[in-house]
Amino acid sequence: MDFTIRDGTKNDMPQVLHLIKELAAFEKEHDAVEITLNDLKEDGFGTHPAFHCFVAEVNSKIEGIALIYNRYSTWKGKIIHLEDLIVSQSMRGSGLGTALLDKVVKHSYDLGVKRINWEVIDWNEPAIAFYEKKGAKVLRDWDVVWLDEAGIKNYVAKL
């Protein structure tokens, strides 16, 4: 199968949003996606981009994405956060996920970062096995902590 891994563009964002919604449905969070097409365009391609996106293109259709952004570790220094690595359901097992992860790791290496972080939902055993096979460590003894938008508003209201 022929495919291309390349930097995402503003024009790719409709297909990127479609894949984000497909992932949300897979993770049984159909209504959790609040981001809009305009948000993706502005946040990724405005004056101060908040993220970088790689896309996997097959026959002029985006079938996978890897969305990353910079973070900083007080223990390690510069790190990259892989927010999502998504491959359309119909293309899983085709090598697109490996190619996207390869691109993220090479990009991160070229930047000289000390670590790449991401999360994987605990019941997604195929994804966990995929990441472990690639040499990633799945830290089962850490919990993800969120303060969502409502929590932020409640917190600030109490200050």
Phi, psi and omega in degrees: 000134177266132174211163179235134171254125183212169174294137176288155178238170177303323181291343179278347190298328175300318179289326177297314179299321177301316179293323177299316179292325177296319177296317180300319178295318178300321181273011177062036179234050187311318186263010185278340183283114179256341183297146179248169176300317178298320177301312181299317181294313181290315185287331182264340189224016177276198182299319180235084184303134180271345181208167172234143183232131169258143178237148174253119185248130178233121180050047178067013178240135178281118183249357179197155177217156167226116182252124185231162171205163181281143172224174178222131179256130177292344178264326188246330186105220184293131175223164175247139173253125174269101183292313179209139167241111186237131171236131180306147184307319184291344183250004178296139182087002183268352184101353180295319179298316178297315181297319178294315178296320176304316181296317179297314182294317179296316177301315180295319177300314180298329178281346180077027180286159183266344183196154170241128181247147169196168178244156173221135181295139192295339180267357181272072184301322177299320179293318179299314179298319178301311182294318179295321178299329180277357178100004179282151175260128175262111185273097185282350182259012176249144176250142176280135180243130179235144164237101186284180185302316179295319178297321177297314180298316179296319180299309182296324180297335182268355181285000000 
